[in-house]
């Protein structure tokens, strides 16, 4: 079994503000949280893929439309809570932010104690819907350890998985050799109340294949059943 990872929640702060970004890192670290800072918004997705955080805080000096596009691109990939720190936006701007995918917002100046409270509340809620409580599962040479967000693949290597990748793979591994429809996967991976489409599902499958297939262009593990869905090879 892979080495057990620490259980301390991880917060990713995406902020290109030289003053407040590091300030929030220090402030949340004082709350015994694992906090990482990404100062370049363009690196938000690769940094998320590397860190696999439990919550993201956005504190950006960018035009509103650029902030919302960044949030949309990240929301298409993950389920974790998003907290947005912004100036006194109008009600319409805030509604646009919710439509883009945020879970909560705070107007500046931000109270550190209120930020701590919101972060802890969202981390608790995120943990309550986590699949980390699921048992390890094995199909052939593939071994999935949900609590570690880790998979052992046939060559003996270990790969880290995002929440969406984990949900998708766990569901397929519980039905080896069976065809699972696109509609069923969208419901199970994103949840009953989340909006998902075929493109989002294809993106998750694409990333998974890059991690676990020997030749992602000719997948043997996660097989496409044209026009219907996907199937995990039984062996």
ChimeraX attribute file (.defattr): number of C-alpha atoms within 10 A of each C-alpha:
attribute: neighborCount
match mode: 1-to-1
recipient: residues
	/A:1	12
	/A:2	11
	/A:3	7
	/A:4	11
	/A:5	10
	/A:6	9
	/A:7	9
	/A:8	11
	/A:9	17
	/A:10	18
	/A:11	23
	/A:12	23
	/A:13	24
	/A:14	24
	/A:15	24
	/A:16	19
	/A:17	15
	/A:18	10
	/A:19	9
	/A:20	14
	/A:21	20
	/A:22	17
	/A:23	13
	/A:24	21
	/A:25	18
	/A:26	14
	/A:27	16
	/A:28	20
	/A:29	14
	/A:30	12
	/A:31	11
	/A:32	10
	/A:33	17
	/A:34	18
	/A:35	22
	/A:36	21
	/A:37	19
	/A:38	18
	/A:39	18
	/A:40	13
	/A:41	19
	/A:42	11
	/A:43	11
	/A:44	23
	/A:45	14
	/A:46	10
	/A:47	18
	/A:48	20
	/A:49	13
	/A:50	12
	/A:51	15
	/A:52	20
	/A:53	21
	/A:54	23
	/A:55	22
	/A:56	25
	/A:57	22
	/A:58	24
	/A:59	23
	/A:60	22
	/A:61	14
	/A:62	13
	/A:63	8
	/A:64	14
	/A:65	12
	/A:66	13
	/A:67	18
	/A:68	20
	/A:69	14
	/A:70	17
	/A:71	21
	/A:72	17
	/A:73	14
	/A:74	19
	/A:75	17
	/A:76	20
	/A:77	20
	/A:78	17
	/A:79	21
	/A:80	23
	/A:81	20
	/A:82	23
	/A:83	21
	/A:84	21
	/A:85	18
	/A:86	18
	/A:87	11
	/A:88	12
	/A:89	13
	/A:90	9
	/A:91	9
	/A:92	9
	/A:93	14
	/A:94	17
	/A:95	13
	/A:96	15
	/A:97	23
	/A:98	18
	/A:99	13
	/A:100	19
	/A:101	22
	/A:102	23
	/A:103	14
	/A:104	17
	/A:105	18
	/A:106	16
	/A:107	12
	/A:108	12
	/A:109	10
	/A:110	13
	/A:111	11
	/A:112	13
	/A:113	11
	/A:114	11
	/A:115	18
	/A:116	15
	/A:117	12
	/A:118	16
	/A:119	22
	/A:120	17
	/A:121	12
	/A:122	19
	/A:123	18
	/A:124	14
	/A:125	13
	/A:126	16
	/A:127	15
	/A:128	11
	/A:129	11
	/A:130	17
	/A:131	15
	/A:132	17
	/A:133	12
	/A:134	11
	/A:135	11
	/A:136	16
	/A:137	14
	/A:138	14
	/A:139	15
	/A:140	12
	/A:141	11
	/A:142	17
	/A:143	19
	/A:144	25
	/A:145	23
	/A:146	21
	/A:147	16
	/A:148	18
	/A:149	19
	/A:150	22
	/A:151	26
	/A:152	19
	/A:153	18
	/A:154	14
	/A:155	10
	/A:156	11
	/A:157	9
	/A:158	17
	/A:159	14
	/A:160	18
	/A:161	23
	/A:162	21
	/A:163	23
	/A:164	20
	/A:165	21
	/A:166	23
	/A:167	20
	/A:168	19
	/A:169	21
	/A:170	21
	/A:171	16
	/A:172	20
	/A:173	23
	/A:174	13
	/A:175	16
	/A:176	18
	/A:177	17
	/A:178	14
	/A:179	17
	/A:180	19
	/A:181	14
	/A:182	18
	/A:183	14
	/A:184	11
	/A:185	20
	/A:186	19
	/A:187	15
	/A:188	13
	/A:189	21
	/A:190	22
	/A:191	12
	/A:192	10
	/A:193	7
	/A:194	10
	/A:195	11
	/A:196	17
	/A:197	13
	/A:198	12
	/A:199	10
	/A:200	16
	/A:201	21
	/A:202	12
	/A:203	14
	/A:204	19
	/A:205	20
	/A:206	16
	/A:207	14
	/A:208	21
	/A:209	20
	/A:210	13
	/A:211	17
	/A:212	22
	/A:213	16
	/A:214	15
	/A:215	11
	/A:216	16
	/A:217	10
	/A:218	11
	/A:219	16
	/A:220	17
	/A:221	19
	/A:222	24
	/A:223	17
	/A:224	16
	/A:225	13
	/A:226	7
	/A:227	8
	/A:228	12
	/A:229	16
	/A:230	20
	/A:231	21
	/A:232	22
	/A:233	19
	/A:234	13
	/A:235	11
